[in-house]
Amino acid sequence: MADKKLKELSEQRFHVLDSFRGICALLVVLFHVRIVETIVDASFFRNSALFVSFFFVLSGFVLAHRYGFKPDFNFKKFIISRTSRIYPLHIVMLIVFIIIEIGKYFAANYGINFNNEPFTGQTSLSEIIPNMLLIQSWTHYTEQLSFNYLSWSISIEYYMYIIFAITLFLIKSPRYLIWGAVAIATYMLIFLGDTTLTKQSLNGLSCFFSGALVYFLYKKMKDRSRLNKAIATIIEVIVIGLVIIAVSVSYPNKLIVCSLVFCLAIYIFAHEQGWLSDILKGKIFIYLGKLSYSIYLIHGAILFCMISFFIILQKILGLNFTVMLDGVRYIDLGDNYLNNSLVFLVLFVVVVISNITYKYIEIKGQIIMRRALTNSK
């Protein structure tokens, strides 16, 4: 009976949390959009890069759910599954950014210059291997934001998978004590400003293993947490409010506080008891959740192409469509309505292209890589 209940729990799908994955991916897109005098100037969007921490917490929660309490954990299958999930799109986007650098090199011959020289600094040739190995965010000797700068979090995520798998392979019980020890230790190092490990790796480890602990708590409390729908809705609304405030306002140790608020949000919405949860289980939100990895990983290239288009257009027409603010290039079409319309057009284009990369790179790439790794000796 206990084994049957454990199997049913491990097969449970958290649809609302899947939806949050898609929403958070779009929020990260809005953080990177550089268009003057638009909705993205709001404090919430200017700080929405913090939702990468939400991804880390959610990954810890989901993997603890799927693997954390299985009696027959298979280390090799786990690594093959995670590698196949991450690598195909990551490698394709790395190639895309290398091609972009080549394009910048030839564009310079026509007098079209971008923010930095091709294959220098964060896009130097020496950064290709660290990106291929996904180690760029783990060392102080590599550029964390090199080439596809968004892949810094994928670098952290991949090796967190391996660390998590080691805790499952070597430690039978109680694993949650190890997860808690890692989370507390890394939060303390962040608080103390320790630089032995990179800030990115400390953030990832603290959030990921906090998420695993949240799942342990959820697993223990699941059958004791039934609430009236109206009360559950009020709690959901309060939690969303806390998330918005935590992200928008400036205060000390913000990274740690936001991570803990995200833990609370994931715990509450994992129960799917309120009317907000019912809304988030809608088809559009579920589908955005499926596209979330593509949305996240490809939008940097799309934004670069958009800015490049306006740089070329202004050179051809002799008009100004871009402006430099604090060393960053922004788009300005000269009208608030047009600028805001462009923000929504960007989101639309990102989602449309993500639909393509999801179907033809993520899904097909997973199948091909899983087959190749499984059959390798």
ABEGO torsion letter per residue (X at the ends): XAAAAAAAAAABBBAAAAAAAAAAAAAAAAAABBBBGBAAABAAAAAAAAAAAAAAAAAAAAAAAAAAABAABBAAAAAAAAAAAAAAAAAAAAAAAAAAAAAAAAAAAAGBBBABBBGBEAABAAAAAAAAAGAAAABAABBAABEBAAAAAAAAAAAAAAAAAAAAAABAOBAAAAAAAAAAAAAAAAAAGBAABBAAAAAAAAAAAAAAAAAAAAAAAAAAABBBAAAAAAAAAAAAAAAAAAAABBBBGAAAAAAAAAAAAAAAAAAGABAAAAAAABAAAAAAAAAAAAAAAAAAAAAAAAAAAAAAAAAAAGBBABBBBGGBBBBBAGBAAAAAAAAAAAAAAAAAAAAAAAAAAAAAAAAAAAAAAAABX
